[in-house]
Amino acid sequence: MGSLPYFLSDPSSQKETQLVDPIKLRNLFKSQQKYLNNFFDKLDHSQAHLFTQTLLNSTGTIFITGVGKSGFVSKNISQTLVSLGIKSQFLSPTDALHGDIGILNENDVLVMFSKSGNTEELLRLVPCARAKGAYLISVTSVEGNALTGLSDLNVHLPLERELCPFDLAPTTSTAIQMVFGCTVAIAMMDAKNLTKEGYAANHPAGRIGKSLIFKVKDVMKKQEELPVCKEGDLIMDQLVELTSKGCGCLLVIDDDYHLIGTFTDGDLRRTLKASKEGIFKLTVGQMCNRNPRTISAERMAVEAMKKMEAPPSPVQFLPVINEENILIGIVTLHGLVSAGL
């Protein structure tokens, strides 16, 4: 367990330490909420709708650009659109003026985020982008700015002031830009009728994607990896099989590989405690669970995890069987976790 920072564990050190006033912090959150509510109350929804529909109708790529903090916001919004299957890319205004503008064409849309609307790099970019035939949209907060008059479409994001006490550091303006961009992205996602499966296809390495893509057959152990035995086998003769396959169990089958039951390392401990020396004469079939939880290979892997965790008591594995009750694999909790589920 980690120790407290020195300035919290040693009261005497607080005389030399800068501390956050909890009341001022609470008031800052209240102020930020007030400034964000001002944005929501005064946003022109007809502008927001036209902006969103324009992006949705685009047959090219949606390029998003900005400078400084607005640049970071632009990157995030672009990446969000891409994750939803929408063609988008961040375009650095500086790099664009040194060759990267070659990627723009007449089917593309260029969205420029700028609080002031007077950002020099963007003003220099506008005539070059227009020469390439791109549709230009500015998203600004200060009224009467230069970008508005140079754009095909402008969206005004109402800003009361920055949370910064000097009204300088872009704290509220960037929050507003992020909220606006991400809300538009979800509106486009809805209009495109993106399904969970479609979303998962764009996130194959993430937990969300895996939970919607991976099936039991993708994560189960098969054939020679299975800890199998016959019901007539003596328990003590199967200890190596029980412990060597890393499943914590034996899968009891008949000659045709039909599943009869399961015998776990927990069953071994309980049998040894109850039978003592008598365990040497007991067969696996006498002590196995003949009604184990099972699952089919075509079920989703996340369903296997839910089934393992279901009442009355959780289990660490599920035998995988086909429609004829023939054993074809085993899926373990460890295997699911290792797969990132």
N, C-alpha and C positions, 0 to 999 in steps of 0.2 A: 504494500500500500504506500503511495507516495506521501511525502511530507508537505506541510503547508508552506507557501512562500514565506521567506524570512520576515517580511513586513507584516504578515498576519500572525505569525507564531510568536514574534517578539514585540510586545506593545511599545517598548522603549524606542524601537527603530522607526515608529510612525512619525516621530517628530521631524525626521529627515526625508520622509517619503511622501510623494504626491498621491493623494487619495481621491477617489471619485465620490462626489457627494451624491448619495442615493436619491435625495429629493430632486436635485437638479437633473439627474439622469431620467427620473420619472417624468419630469416636466418637459424634457427634450423629446421623449417619445410622444407625449401629448401634443406637442407643437408639430412634430412631424405628421402625426395623424391629421391635425387640423389642415396642414398645407396639402396633404394628399387628398383630403375631402374636398378642398377647394378645386383641385384638378378634376375630380369626378363630377362635381356639381356644375362646373363651367365648360367642360369639354363639349365641343360641337359634334354631336353624334352623326350628323349628316356628312361632315368631313371624314370622320372615322370610317363610316360605311363606304364612302366613295374610295377612300384609300384602300380599304380591305378588298373591295370588289376589283379595283384596278390591279392589285397584286394577283388576285385569283385568276383574272382574265389573261395575265401575261403568258405569252407563248415562249418566252425566252427565259433568261435567268434573272432572278431578283438580286441585284447587287446592292449591298448596304455599306455605307461609308460614314465616317466621322473622325474627328480629331480629339486626342486626349481622352478624357473620361467618356465622352460620347462615342469614341472609337471602340472602347472596351464594350460598351453597351451594344454597339452595332455588331460586333463579333458574336456576342451572345445571342442576339436575336436571329442572326443569320444561321448560326449553328442549330438553334431551335427549329427553324424552318426546315433545315436539311434533315433533322431527326424525324420530322413528320413527313418526309418524302417529297418536300417541295424544293425545287431547284433554286439554290441561293448560294451566295458567296460574299465574303467580306472583301472590300476593295480599299486598300490603303490609298488615300488621296496623294500622298507623296510618291509612292511607288507608281501610281497611275500616271503621273506626269513624267515618269522616267521609263515608260515602255509598257507598263501593265495595262494601260487603257486599251491596248490592242485587243483585249479579250471582249470588249463591249461591242455589241452590234445593234441594229435597229429594232430587234425584237425584245431587247432587254429593258428592264426598269432599273433606274439608279435612285436609291433612297438615301437622302443625306440628312443625318441627325446633327443638329447644332442648336444649342440653347440660344445663342445670340443671333444666329442667322447671318453673321458677318465674318465667319471664319475664313481667313485669307486663303488657306489651302483649298477649301471647297469652292470659293469664288473663282479661283484660278482653274479649277477642274471643270466647272460648268460649261464654258464654251467648247472645251475639248470633247466632253461627253456628248454635247449636243451635235457636234460635227460627226460623231459616230452614229447618230440617229437614235440614241437611247431616250426613253421617256424619263423625265426628271421630276422627282418629288422631294420637297424639303419638309422636314419636321422640325419646327422651331418653337421657341417660347416667348422671345422678345418681339413685340409688334413693330411694324415698320422697318423690317430688316431687308437687306439687299437680296438674300437668297429667295425670298418670297416672290419678288418681281421677276426673277430669272428662271423660275421653275414652272413646269406645266401644271403642277398641283402643289398646294401647300396645306399642311395640317398644323394648326396651332395647338400647342399643349399648354394650357393655362398654368401659370406659375405665380403664386403669391410672393414667395421669396425663398431663398435657400435657408436651410436649418442652421448653417454656419452663422455665428453671431455677427460676422462682418458682412453677411450676405454675399460672400465671394466663393467659397469652396463649393463645387458642384455636388451637393448632397441630396437635395430634394429634386432638382432638375433631372439628375440621372435616374433617380428612383421612378420618376414619372415616365421617363423614356422607356425604362425597362418594363414597367407595368403596361404601358401602351403597346409596345412591340409584342410582348408575350401574349397579351389578350387578343391581338389581331391574329397571331399565329394559331391560337386555339380556335378562333372563328373560322379560319381557313381549313383547319383540320376537320371541323364539323361540316363545313360545306363540301369537302371532298369525301365525306363519309368514311374516314379512316377507321378501320376496325382494330381491335386489340391485336389480332393476328398480323395485320399490316404494320402496326406499330412495333410489334415484337420482331418482325422481319428486318426492321431498321436498327434493332438493338440486340443482335444475336449473342454478343458477349456479356451483356448485362443480365442481372438477376431477373428483371422483368421479362426480357426476351427469352431467356432460358425457360422460365416457368410457363411460357406460352408456346414454346417450340419443342422442347425436349420431351420425348416419350419414354416410357419405361424401357423399351427395347434399346434406347440410345445409351442408357446408363447401367443396364443390368450386367451381371456376370453370366457367362455361358459355359456350357459343356464341361471341359476339363477343369474349369475354375469352381465347379459346384461341389460342395461337401455332401456327397450322396452315400447312402448305405441301404441295406435291405432290413426288413422288419425282424428277420430271424437272427441278425448279427448281434453278438454279445456287446453290451455297452462298452466294456473295458477294452475290447478289440478295436473300437472305433475312436479311441482318444486322439490318435494322430490325425485322423480325418477331421475330427471335431475342431481341433486347434490349429491346423496347418493352413486352412483356406481363408482365414481372416473373416469369417462370417458369423462366428459365435454360435453355430448351430449345425445340425445334421438334417438333411432332407431325406426322408424315408420314402423309398420308391419300391414298386414291384418290378418284375422282369421286363415289363413293357414301358417302364419309366412313368407309370401313373403315380401321382403323388398320393402317398398314404398319410403322411403326417410330418411333424417336425420335432426335433429333440434339441434343446438349447443347452448352453453351458450352465444356465440357471437350473434347468431340469437335472443336470448332472449333480450339482451341489445338493439339491433337495433330495434326490434319490440316495446319494451317499449318506446324508444325514439320517434318513429314515431307515435305510436297509443295512447300513454298515457293511459287514463282510458279505452280505447277501447280494450286493451289487455285482459280484463276480459271476453270478449265475443268471442275471437278468438280461433280457434282450432289449434292443432299442424299441421294438414293436410293443413291448409290454408297458413302456413308460412314456411313449411319445404322445404328443398332442395330435389327435386325429381330426381336429377341426380348426386348422390354422387359418389365419387371414391370408388371402392370396390376391393376386392381381394379374391382369392380362398385359401382354407386351405392347398393345396398342393404346393403352391408357396413358394420360399425361403423367409425366414424372412427378409433378407437383401433387397430383392426386395420391400417388404412392406415399408421399410424405404425410399428407393429411390422414391417410388410412393408418399409417404407423402410429400417429399421435392420438388417434381416436380412443375414447373410453371403451372398456373400463380401465384398461392399463395400456401404456404405450409399448410398442415392440421395436426391435432394432432392424428387422428385415421382413421382406415379403417374398415367398416363393412366387415365381412367375409361371403361369400355366396357360395352355391353350384351351380351346373349347371342349376338348376331349379329356381334360384334366391331366394332360401329359406335361411333365416338368420341362421347361425350356430355359429357365434362368432363375436368378435371385437378385433382388434389388435391396441394398442395405442403406441404412441411414447415413453411414459414413460415406458411401458412394455418392449419395445425393448431395451431401454437404460439400464433398470434394468437387462435384460438378458445378458448384456455385449456386445451388438452389436453397 
